[in-house]
Amino acid sequence: MTDQNARKLDLQIGNEHLIIQHRYEALGALNDLLIAVWFLIGSFFFLNDSLVESGTWLFIVGSAQLLAKPVLKLAGLVHVRRFIGR
C-alpha cells in the first residue's frame, strides 16, 4: 500500500462507494501549525514590555487550540463511526 493510499479510508457500502480522505488529519495539522505560530509570536512579544498583553492573548488563543486537538480527533472518529453504523 502506498503512502497516499494509507491516508484515506476506502469503504464499499452497498452501491455507494465512500472515500474518506484525510480531512480531519489536515485540519489537525493546520491547527498544530497555528498553535506553533501563536506561541512563537507570543514568545517574541514577551521580549518587549509594551507587547506583553498581546503576547498573553496569543498564548490564550494557542491554549484554546490545544483544547481543539482532541475535539477534532473525536469529531473525525464520530463522523466515520456514524457513517459505518448506517
Backbone torsions as a table, in degrees:
resi	resn	phi	psi	omega
1	MET	NA	130.2	180.0
2	THR	-77.3	164.9	179.8
3	ASP	-60.5	-37.0	179.6
4	GLN	-65.0	-41.4	178.7
5	ASN	-69.2	-28.0	179.8
6	ALA	-70.8	-16.7	-176.1
7	ARG	-92.3	1.6	177.8
8	LYS	-133.2	154.1	178.4
9	LEU	-105.4	122.2	-176.1
10	ASP	-112.8	112.1	-177.0
11	LEU	-119.3	138.7	172.6
12	GLN	-107.2	112.8	-179.0
13	ILE	-125.6	106.4	-177.3
14	GLY	58.4	-131.3	178.9
15	ASN	-88.4	-7.7	-178.1
16	GLU	-91.4	137.8	177.7
17	HIS	-114.7	117.2	-175.3
18	LEU	-110.8	127.8	173.4
19	ILE	-117.8	113.6	177.5
20	ILE	-102.2	108.1	-179.5
21	GLN	-85.9	-177.4	-172.4
22	HIS	-79.5	46.8	-179.7
23	ARG	-60.0	-49.5	-178.4
24	TYR	-70.8	-31.6	176.5
25	GLU	-65.1	-41.0	178.5
26	ALA	-65.9	-41.5	176.8
27	LEU	-61.9	-40.6	178.2
28	GLY	-63.2	-41.7	178.9
29	ALA	-65.6	-41.7	176.9
30	LEU	-62.8	-42.4	177.8
31	ASN	-60.2	-45.0	178.8
32	ASP	-61.8	-40.9	178.7
33	LEU	-62.1	-45.7	-179.7
34	LEU	-64.7	-37.4	176.8
35	ILE	-58.6	-47.6	-179.7
36	ALA	-61.3	-41.6	179.7
37	VAL	-63.1	-47.5	-178.9
38	TRP	-61.1	-44.5	-178.6
39	PHE	-69.5	-36.1	178.8
40	LEU	-67.5	-48.6	178.8
41	ILE	-63.5	-43.0	178.2
42	GLY	-59.3	-37.7	178.6
43	SER	-64.5	-42.8	177.3
44	PHE	-65.2	-36.4	178.9
45	PHE	-62.1	-30.6	179.7
46	PHE	-70.3	-11.2	177.6
47	LEU	-80.0	-13.9	-179.9
48	ASN	-120.5	120.9	-176.1
49	ASP	-56.1	-34.1	-177.5
50	SER	-75.4	-11.9	-178.3
51	LEU	-108.7	5.5	-176.6
52	VAL	-60.3	-42.6	-179.7
53	GLU	-62.7	-43.2	176.9
54	SER	-63.2	-39.7	177.1
55	GLY	-61.7	-39.4	178.3
56	THR	-63.0	-41.6	178.8
57	TRP	-65.3	-36.6	176.5
58	LEU	-64.8	-37.6	176.5
59	PHE	-65.2	-38.0	178.0
60	ILE	-65.3	-43.0	177.9
61	VAL	-62.5	-45.3	178.5
62	GLY	-61.2	-39.6	178.7
63	SER	-66.2	-39.3	176.9
64	ALA	-63.5	-37.2	178.1
65	GLN	-70.4	-28.5	173.2
66	LEU	-62.0	-35.6	176.0
67	LEU	-67.9	-31.9	-179.2
68	ALA	-69.7	-22.9	-178.3
69	LYS	-56.4	-55.0	179.8
70	PRO	-69.1	-27.0	177.4
71	VAL	-65.2	-44.1	177.2
72	LEU	-62.9	-41.7	179.8
73	LYS	-62.5	-47.3	179.0
74	LEU	-63.7	-39.7	179.4
75	ALA	-61.6	-41.8	177.9
76	GLY	-64.3	-42.6	179.1
77	LEU	-65.0	-41.9	-179.9
78	VAL	-67.1	-40.0	179.5
79	HIS	-58.9	-48.8	179.8
80	VAL	-66.0	-44.4	-177.3
81	ARG	-62.7	-40.6	-179.4
82	ARG	-63.3	-39.8	-179.0
83	PHE	-70.1	-43.1	-178.9
84	ILE	-65.2	-32.6	-177.7
85	GLY	-73.0	-7.5	-178.5
86	ARG	-66.6	NA	NA
